């Protein structure tokens, strides 16, 4: 602030511009750098790589720290900056535009061989490279990233458009990209790319950057990525398994709401960043940020097949799982309970009533091949899509979790827009299942797994089956599982009430 004029950091402004390739606020970049051993910034031999440069904020903030930390080693400021920019900082930009932006943020000039660069290189890239490369197609998909050839092939892209074939992950051996080793790899990778599926189907990309960076065997690796990998995400099962079982992850910082990390950016399931240390082996120092509160816990990440993000939920789930009861994931249907896709619409005539995303209509019974044994049951139907946009809480920080919930009587069926959470020959029992799903207790347990936009049968893995000949209340369930006053308060403050 000078003479009443506010001069904001340009990178803070850019951090609010995109939800596709999210720019990192300087505050988060510095929080990630704070996880590293700070003596690195006093080491003139330490090297740093950002393999997914956008604004250049990581390299810029590292340069600031090195400039201060190397004063004793290289007292002359010009010589010090020359050494830092030439020998310690390296980047790979994700697009041509971000390459110019990153160089401008790091070298003070988008052309580091120009007169305004803080260090004069003999090429227009400096140490922040960008190469326009193409995807490698096989069967209509890129063999490296899974992008759709229909969407990103040369015939589909207008001349001058980015291919989004990111150099760092479009090679089997990332060691060939640089003739050196790196002490630190840090960045904020692109999160997803169209995979050519139905509608807005997209394939995660961020895990490919993490896996590729690990191949380079740095001393330290830190990346900020969507938290959906905890329990969901298309094609992330092996990544989730390796992350949860990797004892080199020493720190994990979690944000339930992405807006607490990236202001103005809505990322389903929240966001996280981590520190991976090559020489570390042990438990993880985990921190969850929710509603302005930080909760910290030292824990093993692989206690369950999925990751429980709330420390307060750990004790609740342990009490429930210790009883070894059968859980609802054993009865909840898979996608397409009657074999009907989302785009199926009613027919002009038919013996059945079809529930689809625009209402109801008739449908012929002879077209149903899957789930015929359920047609004459009383069925509890729930939406395949979660409420509150995939794990993002409402303004009060609470969750509804489940959205559409109905009872389908006999001869009623549904499309894959919905799942069947249970069924019975008895209307009363079906109503009791629905009441159970509406309890805060049940929706809380579902929420521990449902961090993506879809509700699947796996999301019910912690929800114990009950005797549905009777209706259940939250008070009865809290008492049955001996929850403490603090545990009950945690559930009550997280889950919004629903009419029973």
Phi, psi and omega per residue, in radians:
X1 nan 2.160 3.139
X2 -2.489 2.177 -3.134
X3 0.955 0.608 3.100
X4 1.358 0.085 -3.123
X5 -1.815 2.188 -3.140
X6 -1.508 2.221 -3.129
X7 -2.075 1.513 -3.045
X8 -1.253 2.735 3.033
X9 -1.145 2.171 -3.087
X10 -1.055 -0.547 3.137
X11 -1.259 -0.505 3.037
X12 -1.143 -0.647 3.097
X13 -1.176 -0.769 -3.107
X14 -1.131 -0.463 -3.113
X15 -1.091 -0.285 -3.099
X16 -1.781 0.123 -2.951
X17 -1.546 -0.519 -2.951
X18 -2.369 2.500 3.017
X19 -1.952 0.035 3.098
X20 -1.596 -0.970 3.039
X21 -2.082 1.601 -2.895
X22 -1.286 2.212 3.067
X23 -1.345 2.480 -3.071
X24 -1.572 2.179 3.042
X25 -1.109 2.522 3.109
X26 -0.970 -0.558 -3.134
X27 -1.104 -0.712 3.138
X28 -1.267 -0.696 3.089
X29 -0.994 -0.762 -3.138
X30 -1.242 -0.593 3.068
X31 -1.100 -0.659 3.099
X32 -1.214 -0.688 3.104
X33 -1.169 -0.509 3.100
X34 -1.146 -0.386 3.118
X35 -1.235 -0.422 -3.080
X36 -1.336 2.692 2.985
X37 -1.041 2.147 -3.006
X38 -1.235 -0.281 3.092
X39 -1.156 -0.287 3.070
X40 -1.018 -0.569 -3.071
X41 -1.441 0.026 3.010
X42 -1.970 0.197 -3.107
X43 -1.858 1.955 -3.108
X44 -1.206 -0.167 -3.140
X45 -1.749 -0.107 -3.109
X46 -1.211 2.415 -3.119
X47 -2.129 2.557 -3.034
X48 -2.314 2.395 3.123
X49 -2.266 2.267 2.913
X50 -1.902 1.858 -3.057
X51 -1.473 0.104 -3.107
X52 -2.533 0.953 -3.078
X53 -1.096 2.358 2.990
X54 -2.155 -1.251 3.117
X55 -1.603 -0.249 -3.072
X56 1.429 0.221 -3.020
X57 -1.113 -0.653 -3.135
X58 -1.127 -0.835 -3.131
X59 -1.155 -0.629 3.126
X60 -1.130 -0.787 -3.121
X61 -1.241 -0.563 3.039
X62 -1.135 -0.732 3.129
X63 -1.032 -0.709 3.105
X64 -1.052 -0.783 -3.113
X65 -1.195 -0.702 3.109
X66 -1.164 -0.673 3.141
X67 -1.019 -0.665 3.111
X68 -1.395 -0.736 -3.044
X69 -1.252 -0.382 -3.078
X70 -1.734 0.157 -3.113
X71 -0.996 -0.697 -3.119
X72 -1.237 -0.568 -3.134
X73 -1.378 -0.718 -3.101
X74 -2.299 1.518 -3.032
X75 -1.069 -0.628 -3.113
X76 -1.264 2.144 -3.020
X77 -1.118 -0.747 -3.124
X78 -1.130 -0.723 3.106
X79 -1.157 -0.640 -3.135
X80 -1.130 -0.823 3.125
X81 -1.134 -0.669 3.093
X82 -1.013 -0.804 -3.130
X83 -1.147 -0.775 -3.094
X84 -1.067 -0.911 -3.037
X85 -1.260 -0.548 -3.114
X86 -1.456 -0.635 -2.923
X87 -1.988 -0.202 -3.002
X88 -2.124 -0.446 -3.037
X89 -1.961 2.248 -3.103
X90 -2.475 2.593 -3.135
X91 -2.643 2.753 2.990
X92 -2.162 2.064 -3.137
X93 -1.388 2.655 -3.095
X94 -1.580 -0.371 3.057
X95 -2.506 2.930 3.103
X96 -1.114 -0.688 3.129
X97 -1.104 -0.806 -3.126
X98 -1.231 -0.406 3.053
X99 -1.123 -0.726 3.104
X100 -1.186 -0.702 3.140
X101 -1.144 -0.761 -3.131
X102 -1.130 -0.748 3.126
X103 -1.132 -0.636 3.106
X104 -1.134 -0.704 -3.129
X105 -1.251 -0.529 -3.073
X106 -1.637 -0.853 -3.061
X107 -1.685 -0.041 -3.060
X108 1.180 0.246 3.093
X109 -2.734 2.359 3.123
X110 -1.266 -0.208 3.055
X111 -2.111 1.705 -3.057
X112 -1.216 -0.052 3.001
X113 -1.735 0.170 -3.137
X114 -1.652 3.060 -3.035
X115 -1.236 -0.286 -3.063
X116 -1.737 -0.039 -3.139
X117 -1.229 2.454 -3.140
X118 -1.166 -0.468 3.020
X119 -2.301 2.227 -3.068
X120 -1.504 1.921 3.043
X121 -1.577 2.889 3.111
X122 -1.684 0.234 3.080
X123 -2.489 2.895 -3.047
X124 -1.440 -0.055 3.141
X125 -1.715 -0.526 -2.948
X126 1.126 -2.382 3.075
X127 -1.783 0.240 3.080
X128 -1.963 1.705 -2.984
X129 -1.561 2.696 2.961
X130 -2.594 2.225 3.081
X131 -2.190 2.259 3.092
X132 -1.426 1.849 -3.118
X133 -2.074 2.915 -3.098
X134 -1.904 2.744 3.042
X135 -1.207 2.770 3.061
X136 -1.867 1.844 -2.982
X137 -1.523 2.459 2.996
X138 -2.657 2.061 -3.132
X139 1.095 0.549 3.092
X140 1.460 0.038 3.133
X141 -2.236 2.642 3.045
X142 -1.324 2.290 -3.081
X143 -1.201 -0.362 -3.113
X144 -1.611 -0.804 -3.013
X145 -2.064 -0.155 3.116
X146 1.410 0.166 3.120
X147 -1.076 2.660 -3.133
X148 -1.436 2.241 3.104
X149 -1.137 -0.556 3.117
X150 -1.115 -0.542 -3.105
X151 -1.656 -0.555 -3.014
X152 -2.137 0.067 3.083
X153 -1.229 2.880 -3.068
X154 -1.042 -0.600 -3.129
X155 -1.268 -0.440 -3.101
X156 -1.559 -0.346 -3.060
X157 -1.757 2.269 3.060
X158 -1.187 2.649 3.134
X159 -1.013 2.306 3.126
X160 1.702 -0.259 3.109
X161 -1.350 2.582 3.105
X162 -1.155 2.514 3.094
X163 -1.464 -0.352 -3.054
X164 0.991 0.528 2.979
X165 -1.630 1.582 -3.008
X166 -1.249 2.202 -2.994
X167 -1.013 -0.700 -3.022
X168 -1.090 -0.578 -3.091
X169 -1.839 0.062 3.123
X170 -1.826 0.888 3.066
X171 -2.756 2.554 3.103
X172 -1.344 -0.447 -3.090
X173 -2.268 1.677 -3.121
X174 -1.153 -0.269 3.087
X175 -1.090 -0.397 -3.138
X176 -1.296 -0.234 -3.106
X177 -1.334 -0.483 -3.111
X178 -2.395 2.555 3.109
X179 -1.704 0.783 -3.102
X180 -2.805 2.887 3.051
X181 -1.783 2.732 -3.124
X182 -2.098 2.409 3.060
X183 -1.332 -0.662 -3.081
X184 -2.317 2.282 2.939
X185 -2.052 2.206 -3.034
X186 -2.543 2.530 3.133
X187 3.007 -3.116 3.129
X188 -2.277 1.623 -3.005
X189 -1.294 2.835 2.957
X190 -1.021 2.556 -2.993
X191 -1.640 -0.610 -3.090
X192 -2.788 2.956 -3.118
X193 -2.637 2.517 3.129
X194 -0.970 2.236 3.141
X195 -1.895 0.161 3.072
X196 1.419 0.207 3.119
X197 -1.409 -3.012 -3.115
X198 -1.133 2.419 3.056
X199 1.099 -2.249 -3.089
X200 -1.712 0.679 -3.102
X201 -1.108 2.373 -3.113
X202 -2.463 2.624 3.141
X203 -1.826 2.312 3.074
X204 -1.063 2.542 3.115
X205 -2.084 -0.461 -2.944
X206 -1.034 -0.606 -3.116
X207 -1.160 -0.495 3.113
X208 -1.148 -0.647 3.089
X209 -1.168 -0.698 3.120
X210 -1.123 -0.823 -3.114
X211 -1.135 -0.680 3.137
X212 -1.172 -0.677 3.129
X213 -1.136 -0.647 3.123
X214 -1.118 -0.540 3.111
X215 -1.096 -0.461 3.141
X216 -1.389 -0.153 3.078
X217 0.922 0.933 3.073
X218 -1.242 2.911 3.034
X219 -1.217 -0.636 -3.095
X220 -2.420 2.458 3.090
X221 -2.336 2.277 3.102
X222 -2.455 2.222 3.091
X223 -2.451 2.593 3.069
X224 -1.808 2.166 -2.980
X225 -2.493 2.833 3.039
X226 -1.060 2.553 -3.115
X227 -1.478 0.069 -3.107
X228 -1.049 -0.404 -3.109
X229 -1.122 -0.308 -3.132
X230 -0.923 -0.716 -3.065
X231 -2.525 -0.143 -3.073
X232 -2.470 -2.704 3.120
X233 1.694 2.275 -3.113
X234 -1.096 2.133 3.070
X235 1.252 0.361 -3.057
X236 -1.820 0.139 -3.067
X237 -1.037 -0.826 -3.106
X238 -1.231 -0.619 3.090
X239 -1.125 -0.789 3.124
X240 -1.041 -0.786 -3.137
X241 -1.052 -0.800 -3.100
X242 -1.185 -0.673 3.132
X243 -1.172 -0.801 -3.097
X244 -1.169 -0.443 -3.112
X245 -1.773 0.106 -3.135
X246 -1.623 1.831 -3.095
X247 -1.349 0.075 3.066
X248 -1.527 -0.089 3.045
X249 -1.403 1.814 -3.036
X250 -1.563 -0.461 -3.117
X251 -2.471 2.453 3.085
X252 -2.437 2.089 -3.122
X253 -1.937 2.143 -2.992
X254 -2.072 2.413 3.043
X255 -2.120 2.000 3.126
X256 -1.033 -0.739 3.076
X257 -1.849 2.172 -3.126
X258 -1.084 -0.434 -3.105
X259 -1.204 -0.336 3.063
X260 -1.309 -0.316 3.131
X261 -1.838 -0.803 3.108
X262 -2.074 1.614 -3.086
X263 -0.935 2.260 3.093
X264 1.447 0.009 -3.107
X265 -1.982 2.187 -3.095
X266 -1.793 1.869 3.127
X267 -2.040 2.021 -3.052
X268 -0.962 2.266 3.087
X269 1.537 -0.064 3.117
X270 1.528 -2.957 -3.000
X271 -2.457 2.745 3.078
X272 -2.622 2.813 2.922
X273 -2.437 2.723 -2.998
X274 -2.444 2.850 2.979
X275 -2.101 2.135 3.069
X276 -1.883 2.239 -3.112
X277 -2.096 2.183 -3.068
X278 -1.021 -0.650 -3.043
X279 -1.721 0.128 -3.103
X280 -1.703 2.584 3.019
X281 -2.639 2.063 -3.116
X282 2.864 -2.866 3.135
X283 -1.316 2.863 -3.069
X284 -1.781 2.396 3.016
X285 -1.509 1.797 -3.008
X286 -1.854 2.396 3.105
X287 -2.288 2.196 3.046
X288 -1.848 2.335 3.089
X289 -1.956 2.081 -3.139
X290 -2.587 2.243 3.107
X291 0.951 0.654 3.108
X292 1.384 0.044 -3.140
X293 -1.928 2.482 3.113
X294 -1.924 2.255 3.064
X295 -2.127 2.244 -3.041
X296 -2.030 2.524 -3.123
X297 -2.689 2.375 2.990
X298 -1.615 2.077 -3.022
X299 -2.660 2.839 2.948
X300 -1.479 2.386 -3.080
X301 -1.346 -0.321 -2.992
X302 -1.783 0.456 3.123
X303 -1.074 -0.614 3.070
X304 -2.197 2.971 3.129
X305 -1.227 -0.351 3.020
X306 -2.087 2.962 -3.081
X307 -1.783 2.240 3.093
X308 -1.553 2.002 -2.980
X309 -1.429 -0.383 -3.083
X310 -1.762 2.043 3.122
X311 -0.950 -0.641 -3.131
X312 -1.169 -0.401 -3.133
X313 -1.383 -0.355 -3.110
X314 -0.980 -0.853 -3.098
X315 -1.146 -0.639 3.136
X316 -1.115 -0.822 -3.112
X317 -1.169 -0.617 3.110
X318 -1.116 -0.695 3.109
X319 -1.100 -0.725 -3.090
X320 -1.249 -0.824 -3.090
X321 -1.224 -0.385 -3.132
X322 -1.157 -0.352 3.137
X323 -1.451 -0.166 3.094
X324 0.945 0.675 3.084
X325 -1.390 2.652 3.022
X326 -1.168 2.438 -3.083
X327 -1.888 2.894 -3.000
X328 -1.223 -0.261 3.087
X329 -1.106 -0.260 3.115
X330 -1.413 -0.256 -3.127
X331 -2.075 -0.381 -3.136
X332 -1.110 2.436 -3.101
X333 -1.235 2.795 2.958
X334 -1.409 -3.129 3.046
X335 -1.040 2.683 -3.135
X336 0.967 1.100 -3.108
X337 -1.015 -0.415 3.088
X338 -2.086 0.301 3.091
X339 1.313 0.240 -3.063
X340 -1.853 2.206 3.140
X341 -1.276 2.930 -3.090
X342 -1.040 -0.625 -3.040
X343 -1.463 0.076 3.075
X344 -1.221 2.385 3.141
X345 -2.127 2.813 -3.133
X346 -1.052 2.789 3.078
X347 -1.717 3.061 3.113
X348 -1.240 -0.489 -3.126
X349 -2.593 2.869 3.112
X350 2.788 2.776 -3.102
X351 -1.447 -0.313 -3.054
X352 -1.832 2.823 3.029
X353 -1.900 2.120 -3.108
X354 -1.666 2.194 3.009
X355 -1.696 2.045 3.125
X356 -2.284 -3.085 -2.941
X357 -1.221 -0.134 3.123
X358 -2.020 0.156 3.120
X359 2.352 -2.406 -3.113
X360 -2.332 2.834 3.096
X361 -3.002 3.106 -3.094
X362 -1.424 2.688 3.115
X363 -2.691 2.385 -3.090
X364 -1.289 2.348 -3.094
X365 -1.151 -0.536 -3.075
X366 -1.255 -0.152 3.094
X367 -1.560 -0.106 -3.140
X368 -1.601 2.044 3.136
X369 -1.850 -0.630 -3.118
X370 -1.714 2.453 3.034
X371 1.273 0.411 -3.102
X372 -1.099 -0.513 -3.127
X373 -1.245 -0.186 -3.123
X374 -1.730 -0.169 -3.022
X375 -0.984 -0.726 -3.055
X376 -1.678 0.292 3.083
X377 -1.638 2.848 2.890
X378 -1.500 2.081 -2.947
X379 -2.023 2.428 3.064
X380 -1.711 1.966 -3.045
X381 -1.836 2.367 3.053
X382 -2.284 2.728 3.131
X383 -1.240 2.475 3.062
X384 -1.203 -0.420 3.107
X385 -1.603 2.383 3.124
X386 -1.331 2.908 3.109
X387 -1.518 3.004 3.115
X388 0.893 0.668 3.102
X389 0.832 1.168 2.908
X390 1.019 0.999 3.017
X391 1.573 -0.112 3.056
X392 -1.368 2.181 -3.118
X393 -1.254 2.895 3.065
X394 -1.345 -3.037 -3.054
X395 -1.100 -0.423 3.113
X396 -1.555 0.006 3.131
X397 1.450 0.269 -3.113
X398 -1.881 2.868 -3.083
X399 -2.121 2.552 2.954
X400 -1.713 -0.566 3.073
X401 1.296 -1.183 -3.124
X402 -1.642 2.489 -3.134
X403 -1.805 -1.848 -3.109
X404 -1.117 2.269 3.127
X405 -2.462 2.154 -3.085
X406 -2.544 2.858 2.978
X407 -1.844 2.182 3.068
X408 -1.690 2.080 3.120
X409 -1.292 3.014 3.079
X410 -0.927 2.542 -3.109
X411 1.289 0.104 3.048
X412 -1.806 2.397 -3.141
X413 -2.291 3.100 -3.119
X414 -2.570 2.866 3.062
X415 -1.518 -3.106 -3.135
X416 -1.285 0.010 2.988
X417 -1.082 -0.341 -3.049
X418 -2.243 2.790 3.002
X419 -2.016 2.813 2.971
X420 -1.818 2.059 -3.103
X421 -1.589 -0.064 3.119
X422 2.935 2.949 -3.138
X423 -2.811 2.857 -3.102
X424 -2.842 2.803 2.999
X425 -1.327 -0.265 -3.060
X426 -1.872 2.285 3.070
X427 -1.098 -0.720 -3.119
X428 -1.074 -0.735 3.141
X429 -1.164 -0.683 3.079
X430 -1.084 -0.694 3.115
X431 -1.134 -0.623 3.109
X432 -1.207 -0.606 3.050
X433 -1.110 -0.772 3.135
X434 -1.083 -0.734 3.109
X435 -1.098 -0.655 3.108
X436 -1.108 -0.743 3.120
X437 -1.121 -0.486 -3.105
X438 -1.449 -0.181 3.115
X439 -1.169 2.631 3.078
X440 -1.109 -0.633 3.132
X441 -0.970 -0.889 -3.097
X442 -1.180 -0.808 -3.108
X443 -1.161 -0.533 3.040
X444 -1.081 -0.785 -3.131
X445 -1.168 -0.658 3.067
X446 -1.104 -0.692 -3.081
X447 -1.140 -0.384 3.139
X448 -1.211 -0.341 3.134
X449 -1.947 -0.579 -3.026
X450 -1.402 1.321 3.109
X451 -1.782 0.024 3.031
X452 -1.907 -3.117 -3.037
X453 -1.380 -0.079 -3.091
X454 -1.951 2.434 2.985
X455 -1.665 2.123 3.130
X456 -2.133 2.993 3.119
X457 -1.051 -0.532 3.129
X458 -1.091 -0.480 -3.134
X459 -1.144 -0.207 -3.118
X460 -1.757 0.258 -3.031
X461 -1.173 -0.353 3.103
X462 -1.828 0.017 -3.060
X463 -1.619 1.885 -3.085
X464 -1.266 2.487 3.022
X465 -1.203 2.525 3.133
X466 -2.106 3.055 2.991
X467 -1.389 1.822 -3.041
X468 -1.560 0.275 2.976
X469 -1.309 -0.177 3.078
X470 -2.275 2.777 3.062
X471 -1.475 2.564 -3.129
X472 -1.993 2.507 3.049
X473 -1.985 2.846 3.085
X474 -1.037 -0.703 -3.101
X475 -1.080 -0.703 3.115
X476 -1.179 -0.684 -3.131
X477 -1.237 -0.705 3.073
X478 -1.033 -0.717 -3.124
X479 -1.233 -0.725 -3.110
X480 -1.026 -0.689 -3.074
X481 -1.753 0.233 3.009
X482 0.926 0.800 3.114
X483 -1.300 2.492 -3.141
X484 -1.379 2.926 3.108
X485 -1.009 -0.704 -3.133
X486 -1.186 -0.692 3.127
X487 -1.170 -0.710 3.101
X488 -1.119 -0.731 3.137
X489 -1.104 -0.650 3.123
X490 -1.109 -0.776 3.107
X491 -1.119 -0.816 -3.082
X492 -1.094 -0.559 -3.115
X493 -1.490 -0.178 -3.122
X494 -1.774 -0.625 -2.983
X495 -1.866 2.228 3.118
X496 -1.244 2.552 3.093
X497 -1.239 2.683 3.045
X498 -2.272 2.568 3.076
X499 -1.133 2.323 -3.118
X500 -1.469 nan nan
